[in-house]
């Protein structure tokens, strides 16, 4: 049986450029493990990438230029972006049993930008909540997506705010049951307790497309494990066809984990907002 070739590509740079690329499809000799968790409720995503037996010069480049990190993963030379954020820590972990030297790179979303951004503005009269959000997001230095999740008919009167932009978003979005989160350089929005309209880009997940075993029912939706699938992202929609679960769901948590050799290489997901078929 010919299995597809796995790819994990870690790109590290400063600013917009890529200073270092490890595990490219052309040169995939470096053994790499990854574990990247994303959750709508956690605002900023976290993970770790472990690279084995890097040279001293390569590890030093990571430490010197390790501001931005992007992780691509997939099959047969066509990896998909799994994470785009910043490095929070670099450790060297010796493996005494196998004598491998492991460089562990801890990842996060735009943690510093989000935690330090400040918004200061006053509005006279009636102002739409969506307008305030659109004014505030640029303080993060990020773009936004899924803004249509915020209703057009939500307004505030004579509103004024000075403080962290993250606190502002919590203050004006929580009452109308809108969640916000950062994912791969975008601030995104998701309506709680609302079944999204079915999109053309719904990912089909069954035994023929990578589902491992059957999805299982949870209190508010379902959970599943599949072959690694970078198209399954936060707030995306998937159609599950399995023995126990069938329907269209919204993704609220993903865990992409595995290695580029022979261990597991999976996407685990938690989904909600069921449209039973």
Long-range contacts (C-beta under 8 A, 24 or more apart in sequence): 4-75, 4-76, 5-75, 5-76, 5-77, 6-73, 6-74, 6-75, 6-228, 6-258, 6-259, 6-260, 6-261, 6-265, 7-72, 7-73, 7-74, 7-75, 7-76, 7-77, 7-78, 7-79, 7-260, 8-32, 8-34, 8-49, 8-71, 8-72, 8-73, 8-79, 8-259, 8-260, 9-71, 9-72, 9-73, 9-79, 10-49, 10-51, 10-69, 10-70, 10-71, 10-105, 11-69, 11-70, 11-71, 11-72, 12-61, 12-62, 12-65, 12-66, 12-68, 12-69, 12-87, 13-65, 13-67, 13-68, 14-65, 14-67, 14-68, 15-67, 15-68, 18-70, 19-61, 19-65, 20-58, 20-61, 20-62, 20-65, 22-51, 22-54, 22-58, 23-51, 23-260, 25-77, 25-79, 28-260, 30-54, 31-259, 31-260, 31-261, 32-259, 32-260, 33-258, 33-259, 33-263, 34-71, 34-73, 34-82, 34-256, 34-257, 34-258, 34-259, 35-255, 35-256, 35-257, 36-71, 36-82, 36-83, 36-107, 36-255, 36-256, 36-257, 37-253, 37-254, 37-255, 38-183, 38-233, 38-234, 38-253, 38-254, 38-255, 39-181, 39-234, 39-252, 39-253, 40-179, 40-181, 40-190, 40-234, 40-235, 40-252, 40-253, 41-179, 41-181, 41-252, 42-181, 43-109, 43-114, 43-166, 43-180, 43-181, 43-182, 44-108, 44-109, 44-110, 44-111, 44-114, 44-181, 44-182, 45-83, 45-85, 45-107, 45-108, 45-109, 45-181, 45-182, 45-183, 46-106, 46-107, 46-108, 46-109, 47-71, 47-83, 47-106, 47-107, 47-108, 48-104, 48-105, 48-106, 48-107, 49-104, 49-105, 49-107, 50-93, 50-102, 50-103, 50-104, 50-105, 51-102, 51-103, 51-105, 52-100, 52-101, 52-102, 52-103, 53-100, 53-101, 54-101, 54-103, 59-90, 59-92, 59-103, 62-87, 62-90, 62-103, 62-105, 63-90, 66-90, 66-105, 69-105, 69-107, 71-107, 72-230, 73-228, 73-230, 73-256, 73-265, 74-228, 74-230, 75-228, 79-230, 80-230, 80-231, 81-184, 81-230, 82-230, 82-256, 83-107, 83-184, 84-184, 84-185, 85-109, 85-110, 85-111, 85-184, 85-185, 86-110, 86-111, 86-112, 109-182, 109-183, 109-184, 110-140, 110-141, 110-142, 110-182, 110-185, 113-140, 113-141, 113-142, 114-140, 114-165, 114-166, 114-182, 115-164, 115-166, 117-141, 117-164, 117-165, 117-166, 118-162, 118-163, 118-164, 118-165, 119-161, 119-162, 119-163, 119-164, 119-165, 119-168, 120-161, 120-162, 120-163, 121-160, 121-161, 122-159, 122-160, 122-161, 123-156, 123-158, 123-159, 123-160, 124-158, 125-157, 125-158, 126-155, 126-156, 126-157, 127-155, 127-156, 127-157, 127-159, 128-152, 128-154, 128-155, 129-154, 129-155, 129-156, 129-172, 129-173, 129-176, 130-154, 132-156, 132-159, 132-161, 132-168, 132-172, 133-169, 133-172, 133-173, 133-189, 136-165, 136-168, 136-169, 137-165, 137-187, 139-165, 140-165, 140-182, 140-187, 142-182, 142-185, 142-186, 142-187, 143-185, 143-186, 143-187, 144-186, 144-187, 144-188, 144-189, 145-186, 145-187, 145-188, 145-189, 146-188, 146-189, 146-190, 146-235, 147-189, 149-178, 149-189, 149-190, 149-191, 150-176, 150-178, 150-189, 151-176, 181-234, 183-233, 183-234, 183-235, 188-234, 188-235, 190-234, 190-235, 190-250, 190-252, 193-273, 194-273, 195-250, 195-273, 195-274, 195-275, 196-237, 196-250, 196-273, 198-237, 198-248, 198-275, 199-237, 201-236, 201-237, 202-237, 202-238, 202-239, 202-248, 203-229, 203-231, 203-232, 203-236, 203-237, 203-238, 203-239, 204-238, 204-239, 204-241, 205-229, 205-232, 205-238, 205-239, 205-240, 205-241, 206-240, 206-241, 206-242, 207-242, 211-240, 211-241, 211-242, 212-266, 213-242, 214-242, 214-243, 214-244, 214-245, 215-240, 215-242, 215-244, 215-245, 216-244, 216-245, 217-244, 217-245, 218-270, 220-272, 221-249, 221-252, 221-270, 221-271, 221-272, 221-273, 221-274, 222-247, 222-249, 222-270, 222-271, 222-274, 223-268, 223-269, 223-270, 223-271, 224-268, 224-269, 224-271, 225-266, 225-267, 225-268, 225-269, 226-266, 226-267, 226-268, 226-269, 227-265, 227-266, 227-267, 228-256, 228-258, 228-265, 228-266, 228-267, 229-267, 230-256, 230-267, 232-267, 232-269, 238-269, 238-271, 239-277, 240-271, 246-276, 246-277, 247-274, 247-275, 247-276, 247-277, 248-274, 248-275, 248-277, 249-273, 249-274, 249-275
